Amino acid sequence: MRLDKFLKVSRLVKRRTVARRMCDEGLVSLNGRVARASAAVRPGDVIGISFGARVIKVEVLKIADNVPAFEAASLYRFLS
């Protein structure tokens, strides 16, 4: 699954266009490297997202195309 789509499906970012823009600006990393929006996400990957001064790191637990809002948090686990 593409990185920008995973961020939207998991509800870490509200909109896919916002996720794509964040990737273009270098605010999203995948396994310690700045990632493009088209980067492939797999279970076990670590995603870092910079929201201003706050940085969030999550580990991808599973991939799903469509998830209800109450199950979105089951796709990842917070690391810091």
N, C-alpha and C positions, 0 to 999 in steps of 0.2 A: 504494500500500500504506500502511496506517496506521503511524504512528511506533512505537507499542508493539509491533506485530507484527514490524516490521523489526528492532527491537532484540533480540527473542527469536530470530527466524530466523537473524540474523547472529551470535548467541551473544555479543553485547556485554553483555547482561543475561540472567541465567539463566532467569527466568520472566516471562511476559507480565504477570501481575498486579503483579510488582515493577516492571516497566517503566512500567505505568500509574500506579502510586503515585509513582514518581519524577517523572513528568510533572506529576502533580497538585501535587507539592511544589515545582515550579519548578526541578528539578535538571537538566532536559534542555532544550537549545536547538536550534532548527532555523534555520540561516542567520542566526545572531546574535540571534534572538528566542526568548523562552521559549515553548515549544510545548506544546500539548495532546496527549494520547495519540492523538486522532483526526486529527491533522495528516497531510496526504498527503506521502509521501516519494518523491522522484524522483531519478534518477541526476544527479550533479553537486551535490546538496545537501550542506551541511556540518552535521554533528550534533555538538553539544558535550554531554558527560555529566560531571557532577560527582560523583565518588566521594569524599566527605569533602574532604580538602585537595587531592586529585589531580583534575585536569580533563583529560579525553581529548577530542580533536577528531578526527573521521573524515570522510572524503568518501565519499559513496555512489557506487559504481561501477556496480552493477547491482541489479536487483530480481528476486527469485525467491521463490515461495511455499514451496517445500520444498527444503532443501539438506542433503546429508550433512555431518557434522561436519568432515571434512577439507577441504571446499570452502567453509565458512562465511567464512573470511578473504578469499575472493576477492570478496565483496560490497562491501567497503569498503577504504579506504586510510588509514592513520594520518597525521595532519597534525602533531600534537604530543602 
